[in-house]
C-alpha cells in the first residue's frame, strides 16, 4: 500500500475509534453513575482510554510520516512504536485507576445498583459496537501493517468480553439480587492492566530490535538466489526503522573468476530488484568467492562440513574458500542461539578443523542466523 494512503487509512480508522469510544464512555459513565454500578463506570474509563489510544495513534502516524533529514537519515518511522508504547501506558494507567476504585468499593460497599431495562439494552448495544470496532481495527491494522491498530482492535474485542461480563453481573442482580459489581470491576481492572503491560512489553521488544520478519527474509533470499551467478545467499540482516521500512545487508556467493566490474553490476541489479519487490534497501552486499579451479577445495570443504555436522549447535558453514598456494582456509560457521556457550562451540569447530587438517591455517568467523526458527 502507498505510504500516504496507508497513513490516511490509519488516521480515518483511528478517528472512528475516537468517536465510537467517546460515545460509549459517556453513555456507560452516565449509566454507571445513575445505577451506582462501579463495574460499568470502570468499563467507561476503559473506553475513554481506548479513545485516547486512538488519538495517540493519529499523532504517532503523523510524526512518523516526516521525511528523512540530516539528523534522522532513515526517517521517523520508529515513532509509531513509541506511540504504541504510550497507548500501552494509557491502558495500564486506566487499569490501575479502575482497580483502586473497585478495591475501595469492596472494602467500603455503599450503594446498591439500580438498573432499568433501557440501561441493560444500551449496555448490550455497547458490546456489539465494541465488537464491530475491534474487527474493523484488526482488519485495517493487518492491511496497513500497523501494530497500533491491530493492538487497539484486539483490545476492543477483549473489551467486548469485559462489557459482556458487566452485563451478566447486572442481569444477576436484576434476577437474583446478587451484588457482584465491585468484584467484576476488580476483575475488569486486572485484565486491563495485563493488556497494558503486554502492549508495553511487545513495543519495547521491537524498539530493542527483534530477529525480524522471517517470511520477508525468506522472500528476499529467494529473490537474490534467482540471479545468474549467485550460488548462495547468507547472513541477511534487516534493520527495522518503522512498519514497512527496512534496510539491510546480505552476503552472496559467486565464482572466484568474476571480475570486479561483473560483481558491481550484479550487486546493483540485486539492490534494485529487492527494493522493487520488497521495499527493502540493501545498503551493503558482501561477496563470498567460490573455488572453481582448485580441485582440492571440494575435498577440504567436505572434511570441514563433516566436522560442523558432528558438532552440536553448529548449524552450517558458508563462505568457504581454499587458497592452496598459501595453505589457508576461510569460512563462516553458523552457531545456534540454543547453545549455552556459542563461543565454545565456535572454538570446538576451529580446533577440530586444525586437528583434521594440520597443514592448513584457518580464518574462521562465527555467524548468526538472525531468522533462526
C-alpha positions as CSV (number, residue, x, y, z in Angstrom):
1,X,0.0,0.0,0.0
2,X,1.2,3.5,-0.8
3,X,2.6,5.2,2.3
4,X,0.3,8.2,2.0
5,X,-2.8,6.0,1.5
6,X,-1.6,3.8,4.5
7,X,-1.3,6.8,6.8
8,X,-4.7,8.3,5.8
9,X,-6.4,4.9,6.3
10,X,-4.9,4.6,9.8
11,X,-6.0,8.1,10.7
12,X,-9.6,7.6,9.4
13,X,-9.9,4.3,11.3
14,X,-8.5,6.0,14.5
15,X,-11.0,8.8,14.2
16,X,-13.7,6.3,14.0
17,X,-12.3,4.7,17.2
18,X,-12.2,8.1,19.0
19,X,-15.8,8.9,18.1
20,X,-17.1,5.4,19.0
21,X,-15.2,5.1,22.3
22,X,-16.1,8.6,23.5
23,X,-19.8,7.9,22.8
24,X,-19.5,4.6,24.7
25,X,-17.6,6.1,27.5
26,X,-20.1,8.9,28.0
27,X,-23.1,6.6,27.9
28,X,-21.6,4.0,30.3
29,X,-20.4,6.6,32.7
30,X,-23.9,8.1,32.9
31,X,-25.4,4.6,33.4
32,X,-22.8,3.7,36.0
33,X,-23.5,6.9,37.9
34,X,-27.3,6.6,37.8
35,X,-27.3,2.9,38.6
36,X,-24.5,3.1,41.2
37,X,-22.6,0.5,39.3
38,X,-18.8,0.6,39.7
39,X,-18.2,-2.1,37.1
40,X,-19.9,-0.1,34.4
41,X,-18.1,3.0,35.5
42,X,-14.8,1.1,35.2
43,X,-15.8,0.0,31.7
44,X,-16.5,3.6,30.8
45,X,-12.9,4.6,31.9
46,X,-11.6,1.8,29.8
47,X,-13.5,3.1,26.8
48,X,-12.1,6.6,27.4
49,X,-8.6,5.2,27.5
50,X,-9.3,3.5,24.1
51,X,-10.3,6.9,22.7
52,X,-7.0,8.4,24.0
53,X,-5.1,5.5,22.5
54,X,-6.6,6.2,19.0
55,X,-5.6,9.9,19.4
56,X,-2.0,8.8,20.2
57,X,-2.1,6.5,17.1
58,X,-3.0,9.5,14.9
59,X,-0.3,11.7,16.4
60,X,2.3,8.9,16.1
61,X,1.3,8.2,12.4
62,X,1.6,11.9,11.6
63,X,5.0,12.3,13.2
64,X,6.3,9.1,11.7
65,X,5.4,10.3,8.2
66,X,8.0,13.1,8.4
67,X,10.6,12.7,5.6
68,X,14.2,11.7,6.4
69,X,16.6,14.6,7.2
70,X,20.2,15.1,8.1
71,X,19.5,14.3,11.8
72,X,17.5,11.1,11.1
73,X,18.6,9.8,7.7
74,X,16.4,6.7,8.0
75,X,13.3,8.7,8.7
76,X,11.0,8.8,11.7
77,X,9.1,5.6,11.3
78,X,10.0,4.3,14.7
79,X,7.8,7.0,16.3
80,X,4.9,4.6,15.6
81,X,6.5,2.2,18.1
82,X,6.8,5.0,20.7
83,X,3.2,5.9,20.2
84,X,2.2,2.2,20.6
85,X,4.1,2.3,23.9
86,X,2.2,5.4,25.0
87,X,-1.0,3.5,24.2
88,X,0.1,0.7,26.5
89,X,0.9,3.2,29.3
90,X,-2.5,4.7,29.0
91,X,-4.2,1.4,29.1
92,X,-2.1,0.4,32.1
93,X,-3.0,3.6,33.9
94,X,-6.7,3.1,33.2
95,X,-6.5,-0.4,34.7
96,X,-4.6,0.7,37.8
97,X,-7.1,3.5,38.4
98,X,-10.1,1.2,38.0
99,X,-8.5,-1.4,40.3
100,X,-8.0,1.1,43.1
101,X,-11.6,2.3,42.8
102,X,-13.0,-1.2,42.8
103,X,-11.0,-2.2,45.8
104,X,-12.3,0.8,47.7
105,X,-15.8,-0.2,46.7
106,X,-15.2,-3.8,48.0
107,X,-13.8,-2.6,51.3
108,X,-16.5,0.1,51.9
109,X,-19.6,-1.0,50.0
110,X,-22.2,1.8,49.8
111,X,-24.9,1.9,47.2
112,X,-26.9,-1.0,45.8
113,X,-27.1,-0.9,42.0
114,X,-30.3,0.3,40.3
115,X,-30.8,-0.9,36.8
116,X,-33.5,-0.3,34.3
117,X,-34.4,-2.3,31.1
118,X,-33.2,0.6,29.0
119,X,-29.8,0.6,30.7
120,X,-29.3,-3.1,30.1
121,X,-30.3,-2.7,26.4
122,X,-27.8,0.1,26.0
123,X,-25.0,-1.9,27.6
124,X,-25.9,-4.8,25.2
125,X,-25.7,-2.4,22.2
126,X,-22.3,-1.2,23.5
127,X,-21.0,-4.8,23.4
128,X,-21.9,-5.0,19.7
129,X,-20.3,-1.7,19.0
130,X,-17.0,-2.8,20.6
131,X,-17.0,-6.0,18.6
132,X,-17.6,-4.0,15.3
133,X,-14.8,-1.6,16.2
134,X,-12.4,-4.4,17.1
135,X,-13.0,-6.2,13.8
136,X,-12.5,-3.0,11.8
137,X,-9.3,-2.1,13.7
138,X,-7.7,-5.6,13.4
139,X,-8.6,-5.9,9.7
140,X,-7.3,-2.4,8.8
141,X,-4.3,-2.9,11.0
142,X,-3.3,-6.0,9.2
143,X,-3.8,-4.4,5.8
144,X,-1.7,-1.3,6.7
145,X,0.8,-3.3,8.9
146,X,0.0,-1.0,11.8
147,X,0.8,-2.6,15.2
148,X,-1.1,0.2,17.0
149,X,-4.3,-0.5,15.1
150,X,-4.0,-4.3,15.5
151,X,-3.4,-3.9,19.2
152,X,-6.3,-1.5,19.6
153,X,-8.5,-3.9,17.7
154,X,-7.6,-6.9,19.9
155,X,-8.1,-4.7,22.9
156,X,-11.5,-3.7,21.7
157,X,-12.5,-7.3,21.1
158,X,-11.3,-8.2,24.6
159,X,-13.2,-5.2,25.9
160,X,-16.4,-6.6,24.4
161,X,-15.9,-9.7,26.5
162,X,-15.4,-7.5,29.6
163,X,-18.5,-5.5,28.8
164,X,-20.4,-8.7,28.4
165,X,-19.3,-9.7,31.9
166,X,-20.6,-6.4,33.3
167,X,-23.9,-7.1,31.6
168,X,-24.1,-10.5,33.1
169,X,-23.3,-9.0,36.5
170,X,-26.2,-6.6,36.0
171,X,-28.6,-9.4,35.0
172,X,-27.6,-11.4,38.0
173,X,-28.6,-8.5,40.3
174,X,-31.8,-7.9,38.5
175,X,-32.9,-11.6,38.5
176,X,-31.5,-12.8,41.9
177,X,-30.3,-9.6,43.6
178,X,-26.8,-10.9,43.8
179,X,-24.4,-7.9,44.1
180,X,-21.1,-8.7,42.2
181,X,-20.4,-5.2,40.8
182,X,-17.3,-4.4,42.9
183,X,-15.7,-7.8,42.2
184,X,-16.5,-7.7,38.5
185,X,-15.0,-4.2,38.4
186,X,-11.8,-5.5,40.0
187,X,-11.6,-8.4,37.5
188,X,-12.0,-6.0,34.6
189,X,-9.2,-3.8,36.0
190,X,-6.8,-6.8,36.3
191,X,-7.5,-7.7,32.7
192,X,-6.9,-4.1,31.6
193,X,-3.6,-4.0,33.5
194,X,-2.5,-7.2,31.9
195,X,-3.4,-5.9,28.4
196,X,-1.4,-2.6,29.0
197,X,1.7,-4.5,30.2
198,X,1.5,-6.8,27.2
199,X,1.4,-3.8,24.9
200,X,4.4,-2.1,26.6
201,X,6.5,-5.3,26.6
202,X,5.8,-6.0,22.9
203,X,6.7,-2.5,21.9
204,X,9.9,-2.4,24.0
205,X,10.9,-5.7,22.3
206,X,10.6,-4.1,18.9
207,X,12.5,-1.0,19.9
208,X,15.3,-3.1,21.3
209,X,15.5,-5.0,18.0
210,X,13.8,-8.3,17.3
211,X,15.0,-11.0,14.9
212,X,12.8,-9.7,12.2
213,X,10.2,-10.9,9.8
214,X,11.1,-14.4,8.8
215,X,8.7,-14.5,5.9
216,X,10.1,-11.3,4.5
217,X,13.6,-12.6,4.9
218,X,12.9,-15.8,3.0
219,X,11.3,-13.8,0.2
220,X,14.3,-11.6,-0.1
221,X,16.7,-14.6,-0.1
222,X,14.6,-16.3,-2.8
223,X,14.7,-13.1,-5.0
224,X,18.5,-12.9,-4.7
225,X,19.2,-16.5,-5.4
226,X,17.4,-16.1,-8.7
227,X,20.2,-14.0,-10.2
228,X,22.6,-15.8,-12.6
229,X,25.9,-16.3,-10.9
230,X,24.6,-16.3,-7.3
231,X,25.4,-19.7,-5.9
232,X,24.3,-19.0,-2.3
233,X,22.7,-16.3,-0.1
234,X,23.7,-15.8,3.5
235,X,23.9,-13.5,6.5
236,X,20.8,-11.4,5.8
237,X,20.3,-8.7,8.4
238,X,17.2,-6.5,8.4
239,X,17.1,-3.2,10.4
240,X,13.6,-2.0,11.2
241,X,13.1,1.7,11.1
242,X,9.3,1.5,11.4
243,X,6.5,-0.5,9.9
244,X,7.3,-1.4,6.3
245,X,10.6,0.5,6.5
246,X,13.6,-1.9,6.4
247,X,17.2,-1.5,5.4
248,X,19.7,-4.4,5.5
249,X,22.7,-6.2,4.3
250,X,23.4,-9.7,2.8
251,X,26.2,-11.9,1.6
252,X,26.1,-13.7,-1.8
253,X,28.5,-16.4,-3.0
254,X,29.8,-16.1,-6.6
255,X,32.5,-17.9,-8.6
256,X,36.0,-16.7,-7.8
257,X,36.6,-15.9,-11.5
258,X,34.2,-13.0,-11.5
259,X,35.7,-9.6,-12.2
260,X,35.1,-6.5,-10.1
261,X,33.1,-5.0,-12.9
262,X,30.8,-8.1,-13.1
263,X,30.3,-8.2,-9.4
264,X,29.5,-4.4,-9.3
265,X,26.8,-4.9,-12.0
266,X,25.4,-7.9,-10.1
267,X,25.2,-6.0,-6.8
268,X,23.4,-3.1,-8.3
269,X,20.9,-5.3,-10.0
270,X,20.2,-7.2,-6.8
271,X,19.7,-3.9,-4.8
272,X,17.3,-2.6,-7.4
273,X,15.2,-5.8,-7.6
274,X,15.0,-6.3,-3.9
275,X,13.7,-2.7,-3.4
276,X,11.3,-3.1,-6.3
277,X,9.8,-6.3,-5.0
278,X,10.0,-6.0,-1.2
279,X,10.6,-2.2,-0.5
280,X,13.8,-3.1,1.4
281,X,17.0,-1.1,0.9
282,X,20.1,-3.4,0.9
283,X,22.8,-0.9,2.0
284,X,25.5,-3.5,1.6
285,X,26.1,-6.7,-0.3
286,X,29.1,-8.7,0.7
287,X,30.8,-11.3,-1.5
288,X,31.9,-14.8,-0.8
289,X,34.1,-16.3,-3.5
290,X,33.6,-20.0,-4.5
291,X,36.5,-22.2,-5.7
292,X,36.1,-23.1,-9.3
293,X,39.6,-24.1,-10.3
294,X,41.2,-25.8,-7.3
295,X,40.4,-29.5,-7.3
296,X,41.4,-29.9,-3.6
297,X,38.8,-27.4,-2.5
298,X,35.8,-29.7,-2.6
299,X,37.6,-32.4,-0.6
300,X,38.7,-29.9,2.1
301,X,35.3,-28.4,2.3
302,X,33.7,-31.9,2.7
303,X,36.1,-32.5,5.7
304,X,35.1,-29.2,7.3
305,X,31.4,-29.8,6.7
306,X,31.5,-33.2,8.3
307,X,33.2,-31.6,11.4
308,X,30.4,-29.0,11.7
309,X,27.7,-31.5,11.2
310,X,29.0,-33.6,14.1
311,X,29.3,-30.5,16.4
312,X,26.2,-29.8,18.5
313,X,24.6,-26.4,17.8
314,X,26.9,-25.8,14.8
315,X,24.3,-25.4,12.0
316,X,26.2,-24.9,8.8
317,X,29.2,-23.4,7.1
318,X,29.3,-20.9,4.2
319,X,31.7,-18.6,2.5
320,X,34.2,-21.5,2.2
321,X,37.3,-20.8,0.1
322,X,40.7,-22.6,-0.1
323,X,43.9,-20.9,-1.1
324,X,46.1,-23.8,-1.8
325,X,49.2,-21.7,-2.5
326,X,49.1,-20.1,0.9
327,X,47.7,-23.3,2.5
328,X,44.9,-21.3,4.1
329,X,41.1,-21.9,4.5
330,X,38.5,-19.4,5.3
331,X,34.8,-19.9,6.1
332,X,32.0,-18.8,8.4
333,X,30.3,-21.2,10.9
334,X,26.7,-20.5,12.0
335,X,26.2,-21.3,15.7
336,X,22.7,-21.7,17.0
337,X,21.3,-19.4,19.8
338,X,20.3,-22.6,21.6
339,X,23.9,-23.2,22.6
340,X,24.7,-22.2,26.2
341,X,28.1,-21.0,25.2
342,X,28.2,-20.1,21.5
343,X,31.9,-19.1,21.7
344,X,32.8,-22.6,23.0
345,X,31.0,-24.2,20.0
346,X,33.0,-22.0,17.7
347,X,36.3,-22.9,19.3
348,X,35.4,-26.6,19.2
349,X,34.8,-26.4,15.4
350,X,38.1,-24.5,14.9
351,X,40.2,-26.9,17.0
352,X,38.6,-29.9,15.2
353,X,39.5,-28.4,11.8
354,X,43.1,-27.8,12.8
355,X,43.4,-31.3,14.0
356,X,41.9,-32.9,10.9
357,X,43.8,-30.6,8.5
358,X,47.1,-29.7,10.2
359,X,48.8,-28.5,7.1
360,X,46.4,-25.5,6.7
361,X,45.8,-22.3,8.6
362,X,42.2,-21.3,9.3
363,X,40.4,-17.9,9.2
364,X,37.0,-18.8,10.7
365,X,34.3,-16.3,11.6
366,X,31.3,-17.1,13.8
367,X,28.0,-16.1,12.2
368,X,24.4,-15.8,13.5
369,X,21.2,-16.8,11.8
370,X,19.0,-13.8,12.7
371,X,15.9,-15.6,11.5
372,X,16.5,-18.9,13.3
373,X,13.3,-20.7,13.9
